[in-house]
Amino acid sequence: MRSKPELRVELAARLAALDPAAARAAADRVAERALATAELRFARRVMTCLSFGCELDTWRLVARLLASGRELYVPRADRRDGELHVHRYPCPLETLEFGLSQPSREALELAPSAVDRTVEVVLVLGVGFDRRGYRLGHGRGYFDRFLAGRRFPALGLAFDEQLVDALPVAPHDVPMRLVVTPTETLRPQRD
């Protein structure tokens, strides 16, 4: 099995090779499939990643969720404490040096003790996903730390090109309940 760093390079190359128009159409199909899941269809308070670069575009999905009257929350990765912080969206955003837009440190933040009783479902992006629901991120562990022990489901959103049969898994890796691609909604079975 290839290592996580090798897979990051391979999957990033796949993403970079996607035709922009085809990627937009694929993102719309992922949004339709995700919105049709029971986890998202009935959720009123949704947390989602804000996409950047070659990631699957979530910005139109964000607009649809807001237009439907749902409360929306977005993460802020903080290098100071190594944690994800949750902010109500819309809020002031700042763009990091590599292009990611995330809430500014001054934006109103959900108290850590309120996250579990507020968020009903989280939509997660990544570099890759496998058919068991495991996610390959950028290697800093923010989402695995955030998701560990949470009561709400995590749904991975991905292009078909990001899906592999199996990723290397570490003990701290937290699988998604669902992985949604333009052509599949995977609901991995758990032991």
N, C-alpha and C positions, 0 to 999 in steps of 0.2 A: 504494500500500500504506500502511496506517495505521502510525503510529509505535509503538514499544514502549510509551511512556507512555499513548497512546490505547488500545491494546489491553489494557493492565493495567486501566484503568478499566472498559472494556466487559466484560472477562471476570470481573472482580470483581463487577460488577453481576449477571451471569448466575449466579454462585455464590451470591450473597446471596439471589437469588430462588428458589432450589431449596427445595422442600418438605422439611422435615427427615426425615420418614418415607421419602420417595422417595430422599433422599440416602443414608440408612442402607442401604436395599436395594441401591442402586447400588454402594455401597462393598463390600458382600458379594459382588456379582457380579464386581467388579474383583478382589477377593481370590481368588475361585475361578478366574478366568481366569489371573491371575498365577501361582498355585500350579500350574497345569497346564502352564506353559511349561517347556521343558527347562532353561532358565537357572536357574529357581528350584526346580523339582522335585528336582533333584539336588544343589543347593547345601546345604552343611552350615553355612557361616558367612556370614550375611546382614547387610548394613547397610541400615537403613531410616530414613526420615524419621518423626518423630513429628508427627502432624497437629495443627493448631489452627484455630480460627475456622471459616470456611466451607470449608476444604480437605477433600478426600476423606478420610474417617476411616480411619486406619491402626491404631488402637489394638486393634481386635479381630483384625486380621491379625497384629499383634505378639504377642498372646496365643496365637494358633494356632501361630506359628512357635516360640515358646518351648515350648509343650506338645508339639511334635513333636521336641523334644530338640536343636534347632539352637542354635548360638551366635549371639547377636544383638548387633549394634553399632549405635549411633546417633550422629549428628553433633552437634557443638557449634560454632556460629559464634562466632568470637572477634573482636570489633571492634578489639582491640588490635593483632593481627597480620594481620587480614583473611583468616584461613585457617579451614578446617573442621578440627576435631579429632575423632578417632574414639574412642568410649568403649564398653566392654563393657556391655551392658544385661542385667538391671536394674542401675541405679546411682542414686545420689542425683540428683534433678532440681531445677532451679530454674525458676520461671516468670518470664519477662521481662515488661516493662511492657505489651507489646502482646498477651500471652497465650500465647506459645510456651513450651512446656516443653522444656528441654534439659538435658544433664548439667551438674552444677555443675563449676566449674573444678577443685575438689578431687577429683572422681571419677577413678578409675583410668583412664588414657588409653593407648590403643595407640600405641606409638612410631611416628612417621611412616615410619621405614624398614621397619616390619612390616606396614603397611597392605596393600601389594600381595600379599604372600605369605599374608595372613590372610583378607581379604575376598574372597569368590567372586562376589558379585553385590550391587548396590546398587539399592534401590527409592527413586525420587525423585519428590517432589511438585513442583508448580509452579503458576503462575497460568494457564498455557496451554501447549499443545503443538501442533505441526503434523504433517502427514502425512509429512514427511521425517524426523521424529524430533527436531526442534529444540524446545527448551524455553524458555518465557518465565518467568523468575523474578521476584523482587522488585527486581532491579536492582543488587544489590550484588556479584554475580559469584562468590560463595562456591563454588557447585557447579561452575561452569565451570573455575575454578582447580583445584578438587579433582580433577575428572575428567580434566583434560588429561593425556594420556599414560598413563592407567591401563590395566592389562591386563584388568580384570574388566568385565563388561557392566553398563550402567545401564539400568534399566527404568523408564520414566515411568508413573505411575499417575494417572489422570484421569477426571473425569466426561466424558460425551459433549459437554456444553456447553463444555468447555475446549478442544475440538479445533477447529483452524482449518486451512484448506488450506495456508497458508504464513505464516510469521512473518518479520519482518525479521531477517537474520542478520549478525552481526559476525564477524570472523576468529577471535575467541577463543571463540565459542559451540561447545559440544561436544554433538553429537546423541546421543540415546538409541539403544540397540540395538533396543529395543521400546517401544511406547507401548500400554498396556493401558487400555481403557475398559470400561464395562459391556457394550458390544455389539461391540467390535472388539479384536483383538490385531494391531497394526500392526507389521510388520517391514520398515522402510524399506530399500530397496536402496541400497548404497553404490557409488560409482564406483571 
